[in-house]
Structure formats: C-alpha cells, structure tokens
Amino acid sequence: GVYIAKSLEECQRRFSEILGTETVFGESNDNVLVQEFMKGTEYVVDHVSVEGVHKCVAIWRYDKRPCNGAQFVYYCMELYQSED
C-alpha cells in the first residue's frame, strides 16, 4: 500500500505493517520504500534520448484527491498544452 505518514511514529508503524507481508503477487515484502512527500502539483515528463539528442514528448499534470477513505486516488491526468 501507499501511505502518507504525518509523523515519524506513523511512518514507523506503516513500515512495520508492510515489511514481511505478502504482496498481491504472493511474494514477501522484504523491502519498504520510504520517500519524502512534497505537497503541491505533480507533473510527469515523458522524455526520450537517442544518441545524445533529448526530446520532451509530453508533460502531464496528475490530480490526486482523498476518496472513499483512501489518502489519495488518481482523479485525472491532464496533458499539458503548450502556449507555443
């Protein structure tokens, strides 16, 4: 699962809840990924590189909101429209 922990104690509790449990694929959660949460708009950049040439092919804005008891769900993904 994905959780937003609002304190060190909650982070430690969620860590313990995940470590060693079974995944949806029937495997053991032997590791837990912990990341810092940054509040604000989330953007995803689709980018390709070939032989040293780099191209940005799309920019998406993700809209995630609390819903049905979950801390967030993907409400929509909007393709960014450039001015030029």
C-alpha positions in Angstrom: 0.0 0.0 0.0 0.9 3.6 -0.3 0.5 5.8 2.8 1.3 9.5 3.6 2.7 9.4 7.2 2.2 12.6 9.1 4.7 11.8 11.9 7.8 9.7 12.5 5.7 7.3 14.7 3.1 6.8 11.9 6.0 6.2 9.4 7.5 3.5 11.7 4.0 1.9 12.2 3.3 1.8 8.5 6.8 0.4 7.8 6.2 -2.4 10.3 2.8 -3.1 8.8 4.3 -3.6 5.3 7.6 -5.4 6.0 7.2 -9.2 5.7 3.7 -9.2 4.4 2.6 -10.9 1.2 2.3 -8.8 -2.0 -0.6 -9.2 -4.5 1.8 -11.5 -6.4 2.2 -13.8 -3.5 5.8 -12.7 -2.7 7.2 -11.4 0.6 7.6 -7.7 1.1 11.3 -7.9 2.0 11.9 -4.2 1.4 9.9 -1.0 2.0 10.4 2.2 0.0 10.1 5.4 2.0 10.0 8.7 0.2 9.6 12.3 1.3 6.2 13.7 0.5 6.3 17.0 -1.3 3.0 18.9 -1.2 1.9 20.5 -4.5 1.0 19.8 -8.1 2.6 16.6 -9.5 3.9 16.7 -13.1 5.1 13.7 -15.1 7.5 14.3 -18.0 7.7 11.8 -20.9 11.2 12.2 -22.3 13.3 10.3 -24.9 17.0 10.4 -25.7 18.7 8.9 -28.7 22.4 9.3 -29.5 22.8 12.4 -27.3 19.6 14.1 -28.6 17.0 14.7 -25.9 13.3 15.4 -26.6 10.4 16.2 -24.2 7.4 14.5 -25.8 4.7 15.2 -23.2 4.0 16.8 -19.9 1.2 15.5 -17.7 -0.4 17.1 -14.6 -1.7 14.5 -12.1 -4.7 15.3 -10.0 -4.9 13.1 -6.9 -7.5 13.6 -4.2 -8.7 11.8 -1.0 -11.6 9.5 -1.8 -13.5 6.7 -0.1 -11.2 6.5 2.9 -8.0 6.4 0.8 -5.5 9.2 1.3 -5.4 9.8 -2.4 -6.7 8.4 -5.7 -5.9 9.4 -9.2 -8.8 11.7 -10.2 -7.4 12.6 -13.6 -4.3 13.0 -15.7 -4.3 16.1 -17.9 -2.0 16.5 -20.9 -0.2 19.9 -20.6 -1.0 22.2 -23.5 2.0 24.4 -24.5 1.4 28.1 -25.4 3.7 27.8 -28.5 
